[in-house]
Amino acid sequence: MPIYIDTSLKRIINAATNNDLSKRYRSCAEFLKALFDYLKKAKDWKTVDEIIFATDKTQNEYKIYQSKKGYILETKKKNGNWRKDNNHSGKLNDIINYLS
């Protein structure tokens, strides 16, 4: 799975596909509710030419790319300009966790 798939979605997928049937969702409705609740807060992620993009429900955009010193995070509010966000260590996992 891509690195930006967060633990909440991984838990939902693992529960839905668990080998132990007693640990799976009891119904399709329960599974769909878990997905629906997840999607209320989830970001829309995509990768284009090794740049990771994300958009949240308020249409804020995020761009992650690699530089010589580590990973860079840029943010853009609705109709604004891209701005660097330095509230992270420059490691990809830290940026993904920061955005989650």
Biopython code that builds the backbone (N, CA, C, O; Angstrom):
import numpy as np
from Bio.PDB.StructureBuilder import StructureBuilder

atoms = [
    (1, "MET", "N", (0.838, -1.187, 0.000)),
    (1, "MET", "CA", (0.000, 0.000, 0.000)),
    (1, "MET", "C", (0.879, 1.246, 0.000)),
    (1, "MET", "O", (1.988, 1.224, 0.536)),
    (2, "PRO", "N", (0.398, 2.321, -0.591)),
    (2, "PRO", "CA", (1.158, 3.572, -0.555)),
    (2, "PRO", "C", (1.375, 4.044, 0.882)),
    (2, "PRO", "O", (0.576, 3.741, 1.769)),
    (3, "ILE", "N", (2.445, 4.777, 1.103)),
    (3, "ILE", "CA", (2.812, 5.222, 2.444)),
    (3, "ILE", "C", (1.750, 6.123, 3.072)),
    (3, "ILE", "O", (1.637, 6.176, 4.297)),
    (4, "TYR", "N", (0.978, 6.824, 2.262)),
    (4, "TYR", "CA", (0.010, 7.768, 2.812)),
    (4, "TYR", "C", (-1.315, 7.127, 3.225)),
    (4, "TYR", "O", (-2.214, 7.828, 3.690)),
    (5, "ILE", "N", (-1.451, 5.826, 3.065)),
    (5, "ILE", "CA", (-2.648, 5.144, 3.561)),
    (5, "ILE", "C", (-2.529, 5.081, 5.079)),
    (5, "ILE", "O", (-1.618, 4.441, 5.604)),
    (6, "ASP", "N", (-3.442, 5.740, 5.784)),
    (6, "ASP", "CA", (-3.297, 5.830, 7.237)),
    (6, "ASP", "C", (-3.777, 4.580, 7.958)),
    (6, "ASP", "O", (-4.430, 3.715, 7.372)),
    (7, "THR", "N", (-3.444, 4.502, 9.233)),
    (7, "THR", "CA", (-3.733, 3.302, 10.018)),
    (7, "THR", "C", (-5.227, 3.048, 10.164)),
    (7, "THR", "O", (-5.640, 1.896, 10.295)),
    (8, "SER", "N", (-6.041, 4.087, 10.145)),
    (8, "SER", "CA", (-7.493, 3.891, 10.260)),
    (8, "SER", "C", (-8.021, 3.054, 9.100)),
    (8, "SER", "O", (-8.786, 2.113, 9.310)),
    (9, "LEU", "N", (-7.616, 3.392, 7.885)),
    (9, "LEU", "CA", (-8.072, 2.636, 6.718)),
    (9, "LEU", "C", (-7.472, 1.227, 6.715)),
    (9, "LEU", "O", (-8.144, 0.266, 6.342)),
    (10, "LYS", "N", (-6.222, 1.109, 7.127)),
    (10, "LYS", "CA", (-5.602, -0.218, 7.204)),
    (10, "LYS", "C", (-6.366, -1.112, 8.173)),
    (10, "LYS", "O", (-6.557, -2.299, 7.906)),
    (11, "ARG", "N", (-6.809, -0.542, 9.310)),
    (11, "ARG", "CA", (-7.581, -1.323, 10.277)),
    (11, "ARG", "C", (-8.904, -1.789, 9.676)),
    (11, "ARG", "O", (-9.320, -2.928, 9.888)),
    (12, "ILE", "N", (-9.562, -0.908, 8.927)),
    (12, "ILE", "CA", (-10.833, -1.263, 8.292)),
    (12, "ILE", "C", (-10.622, -2.401, 7.296)),
    (12, "ILE", "O", (-11.387, -3.365, 7.277)),
    (13, "ILE", "N", (-9.589, -2.288, 6.476)),
    (13, "ILE", "CA", (-9.296, -3.325, 5.479)),
    (13, "ILE", "C", (-8.925, -4.641, 6.163)),
    (13, "ILE", "O", (-9.385, -5.708, 5.759)),
    (14, "ASN", "N", (-8.092, -4.559, 7.198)),
    (14, "ASN", "CA", (-7.698, -5.779, 7.915)),
    (14, "ASN", "C", (-8.894, -6.459, 8.569)),
    (14, "ASN", "O", (-8.988, -7.687, 8.567)),
    (15, "ALA", "N", (-9.806, -5.673, 9.128)),
    (15, "ALA", "CA", (-10.998, -6.261, 9.746)),
    (15, "ALA", "C", (-11.884, -6.911, 8.687)),
    (15, "ALA", "O", (-12.444, -7.982, 8.922)),
    (16, "ALA", "N", (-12.013, -6.283, 7.540)),
    (16, "ALA", "CA", (-12.882, -6.814, 6.485)),
    (16, "ALA", "C", (-12.327, -8.089, 5.859)),
    (16, "ALA", "O", (-13.087, -8.909, 5.345)),
    (17, "THR", "N", (-11.015, -8.259, 5.900)),
    (17, "THR", "CA", (-10.391, -9.408, 5.236)),
    (17, "THR", "C", (-9.735, -10.382, 6.214)),
    (17, "THR", "O", (-8.962, -11.245, 5.799)),
    (18, "ASN", "N", (-10.031, -10.254, 7.488)),
    (18, "ASN", "CA", (-9.410, -11.101, 8.507)),
    (18, "ASN", "C", (-9.716, -12.580, 8.247)),
    (18, "ASN", "O", (-10.839, -12.935, 7.890)),
    (19, "ASN", "N", (-8.713, -13.427, 8.426)),
    (19, "ASN", "CA", (-8.910, -14.877, 8.246)),
    (19, "ASN", "C", (-9.887, -15.444, 9.265)),
    (19, "ASN", "O", (-10.613, -16.396, 8.978)),
    (20, "ASP", "N", (-9.902, -14.857, 10.451)),
    (20, "ASP", "CA", (-10.823, -15.290, 11.506)),
    (20, "ASP", "C", (-12.167, -14.595, 11.272)),
    (20, "ASP", "O", (-12.290, -13.387, 11.474)),
    (21, "LEU", "N", (-13.156, -15.355, 10.852)),
    (21, "LEU", "CA", (-14.463, -14.778, 10.504)),
    (21, "LEU", "C", (-15.112, -14.035, 11.668)),
    (21, "LEU", "O", (-15.891, -13.108, 11.446)),
    (22, "SER", "N", (-14.808, -14.421, 12.891)),
    (22, "SER", "CA", (-15.411, -13.747, 14.045)),
    (22, "SER", "C", (-14.859, -12.337, 14.239)),
    (22, "SER", "O", (-15.455, -11.533, 14.956)),
    (23, "LYS", "N", (-13.722, -12.032, 13.604)),
    (23, "LYS", "CA", (-13.119, -10.696, 13.716)),
    (23, "LYS", "C", (-13.511, -9.780, 12.555)),
    (23, "LYS", "O", (-13.149, -8.603, 12.541)),
    (24, "ARG", "N", (-14.244, -10.314, 11.591)),
    (24, "ARG", "CA", (-14.694, -9.502, 10.454)),
    (24, "ARG", "C", (-15.926, -8.690, 10.833)),
    (24, "ARG", "O", (-16.534, -8.912, 11.880)),
    (25, "TYR", "N", (-16.282, -7.751, 9.972)),
    (25, "TYR", "CA", (-17.528, -7.009, 10.172)),
    (25, "TYR", "C", (-18.690, -7.989, 10.093)),
    (25, "TYR", "O", (-18.668, -8.930, 9.300)),
    (26, "ARG", "N", (-19.699, -7.761, 10.916)),
    (26, "ARG", "CA", (-20.828, -8.684, 10.970)),
    (26, "ARG", "C", (-21.744, -8.558, 9.766)),
    (26, "ARG", "O", (-22.489, -9.486, 9.453)),
    (27, "SER", "N", (-21.696, -7.409, 9.084)),
    (27, "SER", "CA", (-22.562, -7.214, 7.918)),
    (27, "SER", "C", (-21.905, -6.226, 6.961)),
    (27, "SER", "O", (-20.961, -5.521, 7.319)),
    (28, "CYS", "N", (-22.419, -6.191, 5.752)),
    (28, "CYS", "CA", (-21.948, -5.201, 4.770)),
    (28, "CYS", "C", (-22.250, -3.794, 5.261)),
    (28, "CYS", "O", (-21.464, -2.871, 5.044)),
    (29, "ALA", "N", (-23.386, -3.634, 5.920)),
    (29, "ALA", "CA", (-23.773, -2.315, 6.433)),
    (29, "ALA", "C", (-22.762, -1.814, 7.460)),
    (29, "ALA", "O", (-22.413, -0.633, 7.458)),
    (30, "GLU", "N", (-22.293, -2.693, 8.332)),
    (30, "GLU", "CA", (-21.301, -2.303, 9.344)),
    (30, "GLU", "C", (-19.981, -1.903, 8.671)),
    (30, "GLU", "O", (-19.346, -0.926, 9.070)),
    (31, "PHE", "N", (-19.579, -2.663, 7.653)),
    (31, "PHE", "CA", (-18.367, -2.351, 6.895)),
    (31, "PHE", "C", (-18.514, -1.009, 6.175)),
    (31, "PHE", "O", (-17.609, -0.176, 6.224)),
    (32, "LEU", "N", (-19.645, -0.803, 5.512)),
    (32, "LEU", "CA", (-19.881, 0.457, 4.799)),
    (32, "LEU", "C", (-19.921, 1.644, 5.752)),
    (32, "LEU", "O", (-19.452, 2.727, 5.401)),
    (33, "LYS", "N", (-20.466, 1.464, 6.942)),
    (33, "LYS", "CA", (-20.491, 2.546, 7.928)),
    (33, "LYS", "C", (-19.069, 2.916, 8.348)),
    (33, "LYS", "O", (-18.747, 4.096, 8.485)),
    (34, "ALA", "N", (-18.222, 1.908, 8.552)),
    (34, "ALA", "CA", (-16.825, 2.173, 8.909)),
    (34, "ALA", "C", (-16.129, 2.958, 7.796)),
    (34, "ALA", "O", (-15.394, 3.907, 8.071)),
    (35, "LEU", "N", (-16.360, 2.566, 6.544)),
    (35, "LEU", "CA", (-15.775, 3.299, 5.414)),
    (35, "LEU", "C", (-16.331, 4.715, 5.316)),
    (35, "LEU", "O", (-15.583, 5.662, 5.077)),
    (36, "PHE", "N", (-17.639, 4.861, 5.499)),
    (36, "PHE", "CA", (-18.280, 6.174, 5.434)),
    (36, "PHE", "C", (-17.718, 7.096, 6.514)),
    (36, "PHE", "O", (-17.400, 8.253, 6.238)),
    (37, "ASP", "N", (-17.597, 6.591, 7.739)),
    (37, "ASP", "CA", (-17.044, 7.396, 8.831)),
    (37, "ASP", "C", (-15.600, 7.787, 8.546)),
    (37, "ASP", "O", (-15.187, 8.908, 8.843)),
    (38, "TYR", "N", (-14.838, 6.871, 7.975)),
    (38, "TYR", "CA", (-13.453, 7.169, 7.612)),
    (38, "TYR", "C", (-13.394, 8.272, 6.548)),
    (38, "TYR", "O", (-12.588, 9.196, 6.652)),
    (39, "LEU", "N", (-14.242, 8.171, 5.538)),
    (39, "LEU", "CA", (-14.208, 9.127, 4.427)),
    (39, "LEU", "C", (-14.611, 10.538, 4.838)),
    (39, "LEU", "O", (-14.275, 11.496, 4.143)),
    (40, "LYS", "N", (-15.318, 10.685, 5.943)),
    (40, "LYS", "CA", (-15.702, 12.022, 6.413)),
    (40, "LYS", "C", (-14.486, 12.878, 6.720)),
    (40, "LYS", "O", (-14.528, 14.098, 6.557)),
    (41, "LYS", "N", (-13.403, 12.250, 7.163)),
    (41, "LYS", "CA", (-12.220, 13.011, 7.566)),
    (41, "LYS", "C", (-10.993, 12.737, 6.694)),
    (41, "LYS", "O", (-9.964, 13.392, 6.854)),
    (42, "ALA", "N", (-11.092, 11.795, 5.793)),
    (42, "ALA", "CA", (-9.931, 11.382, 5.004)),
    (42, "ALA", "C", (-9.566, 12.415, 3.946)),
    (42, "ALA", "O", (-10.419, 13.137, 3.429)),
    (43, "LYS", "N", (-8.288, 12.462, 3.645)),
    (43, "LYS", "CA", (-7.802, 13.307, 2.560)),
    (43, "LYS", "C", (-7.809, 12.498, 1.263)),
    (43, "LYS", "O", (-7.723, 11.270, 1.279)),
    (44, "ASP", "N", (-7.913, 13.206, 0.153)),
    (44, "ASP", "CA", (-7.838, 12.585, -1.164)),
    (44, "ASP", "C", (-6.371, 12.646, -1.594)),
    (44, "ASP", "O", (-5.848, 13.733, -1.842)),
    (45, "TRP", "N", (-5.711, 11.507, -1.684)),
    (45, "TRP", "CA", (-4.287, 11.430, -1.993)),
    (45, "TRP", "C", (-4.073, 10.968, -3.429)),
    (45, "TRP", "O", (-4.850, 10.176, -3.963)),
    (46, "LYS", "N", (-3.006, 11.476, -4.044)),
    (46, "LYS", "CA", (-2.580, 10.962, -5.348)),
    (46, "LYS", "C", (-1.098, 11.259, -5.520)),
    (46, "LYS", "O", (-0.558, 12.170, -4.893)),
    (47, "THR", "N", (-0.452, 10.483, -6.373)),
    (47, "THR", "CA", (0.960, 10.676, -6.672)),
    (47, "THR", "C", (1.095, 10.951, -8.159)),
    (47, "THR", "O", (0.570, 10.210, -8.990)),
    (48, "VAL", "N", (1.807, 12.029, -8.486)),
    (48, "VAL", "CA", (2.056, 12.395, -9.877)),
    (48, "VAL", "C", (3.543, 12.722, -10.007)),
    (48, "VAL", "O", (4.042, 13.639, -9.355)),
    (49, "ASP", "N", (4.243, 11.974, -10.847)),
    (49, "ASP", "CA", (5.675, 12.202, -11.080)),
    (49, "ASP", "C", (6.466, 12.313, -9.781)),
    (49, "ASP", "O", (7.247, 13.248, -9.607)),
    (50, "GLU", "N", (6.266, 11.367, -8.874)),
    (50, "GLU", "CA", (6.970, 11.277, -7.592)),
    (50, "GLU", "C", (6.651, 12.420, -6.626)),
    (50, "GLU", "O", (7.339, 12.583, -5.618)),
    (51, "ILE", "N", (5.632, 13.200, -6.915)),
    (51, "ILE", "CA", (5.149, 14.232, -5.998)),
    (51, "ILE", "C", (3.825, 13.739, -5.433)),
    (51, "ILE", "O", (2.943, 13.311, -6.178)),
    (52, "ILE", "N", (3.690, 13.802, -4.112)),
    (52, "ILE", "CA", (2.467, 13.353, -3.450)),
    (52, "ILE", "C", (1.578, 14.570, -3.219)),
    (52, "ILE", "O", (2.016, 15.573, -2.656)),
    (53, "PHE", "N", (0.336, 14.473, -3.655)),
    (53, "PHE", "CA", (-0.647, 15.539, -3.461)),
    (53, "PHE", "C", (-1.765, 15.031, -2.564)),
    (53, "PHE", "O", (-2.123, 13.853, -2.607)),
    (54, "ALA", "N", (-2.313, 15.925, -1.752)),
    (54, "ALA", "CA", (-3.467, 15.588, -0.918)),
    (54, "ALA", "C", (-4.398, 16.789, -0.887)),
    (54, "ALA", "O", (-3.954, 17.936, -0.945)),
    (55, "THR", "N", (-5.692, 16.513, -0.794)),
    (55, "THR", "CA", (-6.712, 17.556, -0.664)),
    (55, "THR", "C", (-7.627, 17.144, 0.468)),
    (55, "THR", "O", (-8.049, 15.990, 0.543)),
    (56, "ASP", "N", (-7.942, 18.094, 1.362)),
    (56, "ASP", "CA", (-8.863, 17.759, 2.451)),
    (56, "ASP", "C", (-10.271, 18.232, 2.112)),
    (56, "ASP", "O", (-10.505, 18.797, 1.044)),
    (57, "LYS", "N", (-11.193, 18.000, 3.018)),
    (57, "LYS", "CA", (-12.610, 18.308, 2.768)),
    (57, "LYS", "C", (-12.886, 19.799, 2.626)),
    (57, "LYS", "O", (-13.908, 20.181, 2.056)),
    (58, "THR", "N", (-11.988, 20.657, 3.136)),
    (58, "THR", "CA", (-12.182, 22.105, 3.002)),
    (58, "THR", "C", (-11.434, 22.660, 1.790)),
    (58, "THR", "O", (-11.279, 23.873, 1.646)),
    (59, "GLN", "N", (-10.970, 21.754, 0.918)),
    (59, "GLN", "CA", (-10.269, 22.096, -0.322)),
    (59, "GLN", "C", (-8.882, 22.688, -0.098)),
    (59, "GLN", "O", (-8.334, 23.318, -1.002)),
    (60, "ASN", "N", (-8.302, 22.499, 1.090)),
    (60, "ASN", "CA", (-6.896, 22.835, 1.288)),
    (60, "ASN", "C", (-6.076, 21.770, 0.573)),
    (60, "ASN", "O", (-6.437, 20.593, 0.569)),
    (61, "GLU", "N", (-4.977, 22.191, -0.029)),
    (61, "GLU", "CA", (-4.145, 21.260, -0.789)),
    (61, "GLU", "C", (-2.769, 21.143, -0.151)),
    (61, "GLU", "O", (-2.268, 22.083, 0.466)),
    (62, "TYR", "N", (-2.170, 19.972, -0.314)),
    (62, "TYR", "CA", (-0.855, 19.686, 0.246)),
    (62, "TYR", "C", (-0.011, 19.030, -0.831)),
    (62, "TYR", "O", (-0.502, 18.220, -1.617)),
    (63, "LYS", "N", (1.269, 19.391, -0.858)),
    (63, "LYS", "CA", (2.194, 18.837, -1.848)),
    (63, "LYS", "C", (3.460, 18.410, -1.107)),
    (63, "LYS", "O", (4.039, 19.194, -0.354)),
    (64, "ILE", "N", (3.885, 17.171, -1.321)),
    (64, "ILE", "CA", (5.085, 16.638, -0.674)),
    (64, "ILE", "C", (6.039, 16.178, -1.770)),
    (64, "ILE", "O", (5.662, 15.418, -2.662)),
    (65, "TYR", "N", (7.278, 16.648, -1.688)),
    (65, "TYR", "CA", (8.276, 16.224, -2.665)),
    (65, "TYR", "C", (9.642, 16.175, -1.997)),
    (65, "TYR", "O", (9.862, 16.773, -0.944)),
    (66, "GLN", "N", (10.547, 15.455, -2.629)),
    (66, "GLN", "CA", (11.870, 15.256, -2.053)),
    (66, "GLN", "C", (12.841, 16.306, -2.559)),
    (66, "GLN", "O", (12.826, 16.677, -3.732)),
    (67, "SER", "N", (13.692, 16.781, -1.645)),
    (67, "SER", "CA", (14.783, 17.687, -2.001)),
    (67, "SER", "C", (16.089, 17.055, -1.521)),
    (67, "SER", "O", (16.082, 15.931, -1.020)),
    (68, "LYS", "N", (17.189, 17.754, -1.665)),
    (68, "LYS", "CA", (18.477, 17.229, -1.214)),
    (68, "LYS", "C", (18.525, 17.066, 0.306)),
    (68, "LYS", "O", (19.233, 16.197, 0.812)),
    (69, "LYS", "N", (17.777, 17.896, 1.034)),
    (69, "LYS", "CA", (17.819, 17.885, 2.500)),
    (69, "LYS", "C", (16.735, 17.021, 3.129)),
    (69, "LYS", "O", (16.706, 16.883, 4.352)),
    (70, "GLY", "N", (15.866, 16.450, 2.354)),
    (70, "GLY", "CA", (14.765, 15.654, 2.887)),
    (70, "GLY", "C", (13.492, 15.970, 2.124)),
    (70, "GLY", "O", (13.529, 16.414, 0.977)),
    (71, "TYR", "N", (12.382, 15.736, 2.771)),
    (71, "TYR", "CA", (11.095, 15.987, 2.121)),
    (71, "TYR", "C", (10.573, 17.372, 2.478)),
    (71, "TYR", "O", (10.768, 17.857, 3.592)),
    (72, "ILE", "N", (9.911, 17.994, 1.519)),
    (72, "ILE", "CA", (9.344, 19.334, 1.666)),
    (72, "ILE", "C", (7.827, 19.208, 1.628)),
    (72, "ILE", "O", (7.272, 18.466, 0.818)),
    (73, "LEU", "N", (7.172, 19.939, 2.509)),
    (73, "LEU", "CA", (5.712, 20.018, 2.508)),
    (73, "LEU", "C", (5.318, 21.439, 2.153)),
    (73, "LEU", "O", (5.790, 22.398, 2.764)),
    (74, "GLU", "N", (4.452, 21.567, 1.162)),
    (74, "GLU", "CA", (3.872, 22.861, 0.819)),
    (74, "GLU", "C", (2.365, 22.755, 0.971)),
    (74, "GLU", "O", (1.772, 21.714, 0.690)),
    (75, "THR", "N", (1.753, 23.841, 1.416)),
    (75, "THR", "CA", (0.303, 23.873, 1.596)),
    (75, "THR", "C", (-0.283, 25.023, 0.790)),
    (75, "THR", "O", (0.385, 26.022, 0.522)),
    (76, "LYS", "N", (-1.535, 24.860, 0.415)),
    (76, "LYS", "CA", (-2.242, 25.908, -0.319)),
    (76, "LYS", "C", (-3.674, 25.944, 0.185)),
    (76, "LYS", "O", (-4.394, 24.949, 0.098)),
    (77, "LYS", "N", (-4.086, 27.081, 0.710)),
    (77, "LYS", "CA", (-5.459, 27.269, 1.175)),
    (77, "LYS", "C", (-6.312, 27.674, -0.014)),
    (77, "LYS", "O", (-5.951, 28.590, -0.752)),
    (78, "LYS", "N", (-7.422, 27.013, -0.205)),
    (78, "LYS", "CA", (-8.370, 27.251, -1.300)),
    (78, "LYS", "C", (-7.755, 27.942, -2.506)),
    (78, "LYS", "O", (-7.157, 27.268, -3.345)),
    (79, "ASN", "N", (-7.876, 29.247, -2.624)),
    (79, "ASN", "CA", (-7.400, 29.957, -3.820)),
    (79, "ASN", "C", (-6.065, 30.657, -3.600)),
    (79, "ASN", "O", (-5.682, 31.514, -4.397)),
    (80, "GLY", "N", (-5.355, 30.310, -2.540)),
    (80, "GLY", "CA", (-4.087, 30.966, -2.223)),
    (80, "GLY", "C", (-2.920, 30.417, -3.019)),
    (80, "GLY", "O", (-3.091, 29.658, -3.973)),
    (81, "ASN", "N", (-1.738, 30.816, -2.607)),
    (81, "ASN", "CA", (-0.502, 30.366, -3.239)),
    (81, "ASN", "C", (0.120, 29.242, -2.413)),
    (81, "ASN", "O", (-0.193, 29.086, -1.233)),
    (82, "TRP", "N", (0.996, 28.465, -3.036)),
    (82, "TRP", "CA", (1.713, 27.415, -2.320)),
    (82, "TRP", "C", (2.690, 28.052, -1.343)),
    (82, "TRP", "O", (3.411, 28.986, -1.695)),
    (83, "ARG", "N", (2.712, 27.537, -0.092)),
    (83, "ARG", "CA", (3.626, 28.026, 0.945)),
    (83, "ARG", "C", (4.290, 26.836, 1.617)),
    (83, "ARG", "O", (3.644, 25.814, 1.852)),
    (84, "LYS", "N", (5.575, 26.960, 1.928)),
    (84, "LYS", "CA", (6.276, 25.880, 2.618)),
    (84, "LYS", "C", (5.805, 25.808, 4.062)),
    (84, "LYS", "O", (5.589, 26.832, 4.710)),
    (85, "ASP", "N", (5.648, 24.589, 4.555)),
    (85, "ASP", "CA", (5.254, 24.326, 5.940)),
    (85, "ASP", "C", (6.413, 23.574, 6.589)),
    (85, "ASP", "O", (6.732, 22.455, 6.187)),
    (86, "ASN", "N", (7.036, 24.181, 7.583)),
    (86, "ASN", "CA", (8.212, 23.583, 8.216)),
    (86, "ASN", "C", (7.910, 22.952, 9.571)),
    (86, "ASN", "O", (8.818, 22.799, 10.388)),
    (87, "ASN", "N", (6.668, 22.585, 9.826)),
    (87, "ASN", "CA", (6.284, 21.987, 11.108)),
    (87, "ASN", "C", (6.485, 20.471, 11.097)),
    (87, "ASN", "O", (5.610, 19.725, 11.536)),
    (88, "HIS", "N", (7.616, 20.026, 10.605)),
    (88, "HIS", "CA", (7.919, 18.595, 10.523)),
    (88, "HIS", "C", (9.428, 18.423, 10.451)),
    (88, "HIS", "O", (10.160, 19.405, 10.330)),
    (89, "SER", "N", (9.891, 17.201, 10.523)),
    (89, "SER", "CA", (11.332, 16.915, 10.572)),
    (89, "SER", "C", (11.982, 16.762, 9.199)),
    (89, "SER", "O", (13.207, 16.684, 9.102)),
    (90, "GLY", "N", (11.182, 16.719, 8.144)),
    (90, "GLY", "CA", (11.728, 16.485, 6.812)),
    (90, "GLY", "C", (11.704, 15.024, 6.406)),
    (90, "GLY", "O", (12.144, 14.666, 5.314)),
    (91, "LYS", "N", (11.181, 14.170, 7.302)),
    (91, "LYS", "CA", (11.043, 12.751, 6.984)),
    (91, "LYS", "C", (9.631, 12.509, 6.470)),
    (91, "LYS", "O", (8.668, 13.080, 6.980)),
    (92, "LEU", "N", (9.519, 11.662, 5.463)),
    (92, "LEU", "CA", (8.232, 11.423, 4.817)),
    (92, "LEU", "C", (7.188, 10.901, 5.803)),
    (92, "LEU", "O", (6.048, 11.367, 5.793)),
    (93, "ASN", "N", (7.557, 9.944, 6.649)),
    (93, "ASN", "CA", (6.599, 9.407, 7.624)),
    (93, "ASN", "C", (6.084, 10.488, 8.563)),
    (93, "ASN", "O", (4.899, 10.508, 8.896)),
    (94, "ASP", "N", (6.967, 11.388, 8.993)),
    (94, "ASP", "CA", (6.553, 12.470, 9.894)),
    (94, "ASP", "C", (5.574, 13.415, 9.210)),
    (94, "ASP", "O", (4.617, 13.874, 9.834)),
    (95, "ILE", "N", (5.803, 13.709, 7.943)),
    (95, "ILE", "CA", (4.892, 14.593, 7.208)),
    (95, "ILE", "C", (3.528, 13.927, 7.044)),
    (95, "ILE", "O", (2.497, 14.566, 7.251)),
    (96, "ILE", "N", (3.519, 12.659, 6.678)),
    (96, "ILE", "CA", (2.251, 11.935, 6.516)),
    (96, "ILE", "C", (1.491, 11.918, 7.839)),
    (96, "ILE", "O", (0.286, 12.168, 7.861)),
    (97, "ASN", "N", (2.182, 11.627, 8.941)),
    (97, "ASN", "CA", (1.532, 11.625, 10.259)),
    (97, "ASN", "C", (1.047, 13.017, 10.640)),
    (97, "ASN", "O", (-0.019, 13.155, 11.241)),
    (98, "TYR", "N", (1.803, 14.033, 10.305)),
    (98, "TYR", "CA", (1.422, 15.418, 10.587)),
    (98, "TYR", "C", (0.120, 15.777, 9.861)),
    (98, "TYR", "O", (-0.721, 16.490, 10.409)),
    (99, "LEU", "N", (-0.042, 15.289, 8.645)),
    (99, "LEU", "CA", (-1.243, 15.598, 7.865)),
    (99, "LEU", "C", (-2.433, 14.722, 8.234)),
    (99, "LEU", "O", (-3.574, 15.078, 7.936)),
    (100, "SER", "N", (-2.190, 13.597, 8.869)),
    (100, "SER", "CA", (-3.288, 12.673, 9.198)),
    (100, "SER", "C", (-4.086, 13.130, 10.397)),
    (100, "SER", "O", (-5.039, 12.461, 10.796)),
]
sb = StructureBuilder()
sb.init_structure("model")
sb.init_model(0)
sb.init_chain("A")
sb.init_seg("    ")
for serial, (resi, resn, name, xyz) in enumerate(atoms, 1):
    if name == "N":
        sb.init_residue(resn, " ", resi, " ")
    sb.init_atom(name, np.array(xyz, "f"), 0.0, 1.0, " ", f" {name:<3s}", serial, name[0])
structure = sb.get_structure()
